[in-house]
């Protein structure tokens, strides 16, 4: 005699399916909101953002959003490899109750590589429970003369950290000009400190040594500003691989 299926078998199956639909709807809305806030995103960053293990899972979600006209897929060639970059459409904005945010994807390869890694730092920070002010909102605010890549806000504190992603060694004069602007913003209480996150062609050690070799920068009215120990304390340099540990330390300090 065959065993009967449980009386609630169909209900359970239906409930599981309904639950999956709810989860997928939430994930799609998360994707749309993230892209609307950041203008664009890559598959890899979106996979990290919504925390799905398998590439095919995020691909299915994105294909669905493209298929329903809520996202548009752009192509960019980097080192002879084509990458999909997603931007939001008018319908996509409407579906999450936003006014249309027109954006035409136009990034050079170098800017794309830089911005993709900044976006990755943003996603990591959000996953740790921090608030992140992205470059778009920084530009719109007109508050920062240094124009950081992002501003990290530590929860339950007044600590705000300017984030500068550095992929290449800076020309010394460009670096001095940047230091001056960062220092001016810090002294004007725009943020608490400046963190250089180093990757690709430059290390934290190289950036730190270069920074320590600079005695002064040109400030307001072309006056020299001596980089005193007090001023130097505003600046930190880490490698991108250490960013998780950096956030953990901030949490422990808080």
MOGI-V141198 format. One line per field, one symbol per residue. ss: DSSP state (H for helix, E for strand, - for the rest). phi: phi as a letter, one per 30 degrees, with the letter a starting at -180 (. if undefined). psi: psi as a letter, one per 40 degrees, with the letter a starting at -180 (. if undefined). Layout:
BEGIN
ss->???
phi->???
psi->???
END
This chain:
BEGIN
ss->--------HHHHHHHHHHHHHHHHHHHHHHHHHHHHHH--EEHHHHHHHH----HHHHHHHHHHHHH---EEEEEEEE--EEEEEEEE-HHHHHH-------------HHHHHHHHHHHHHHHHHHH---EEEEHHHHHHH--------EEEE------EEEEEEE-----HHHHHHHHHHHHHHHH-----EEEEEE-----HHHHHHHHH---EEE-HHH-EEE--HHHH--EEEEEHHHHHHHHHHHHHH-
phi->.ddddedceddddddddddddddddddddddddddddciaacdddddddcicdceddddddddddddcicbbccbbcbhicdcdbcbccedddddcicddcdbcdbbdeddddddddddddeddddddjdcbcddddddddhccddhddabccddhacdbcdcbdbcbddeeddddddeeddddddddidadabccccaicbcdddddddeddccabdcdhiddcdddedddddcbbbdedcdedddddddddd
psi->hihiiidedddddddddddddddddddddddddddddediiidddddddefidhdddddddddddddeedihhihhhhfehhhhhhiiiddddddffiihghhhhghidddddddddddddddddddeeiihhidddddddfdhdegidihhhhifiehhhhhhhhdihihddddddddddddddddefdidihhhhiibeiiddddddddeehdiihaiffihhhgiddddedhihiiddeddddddddddd.
END
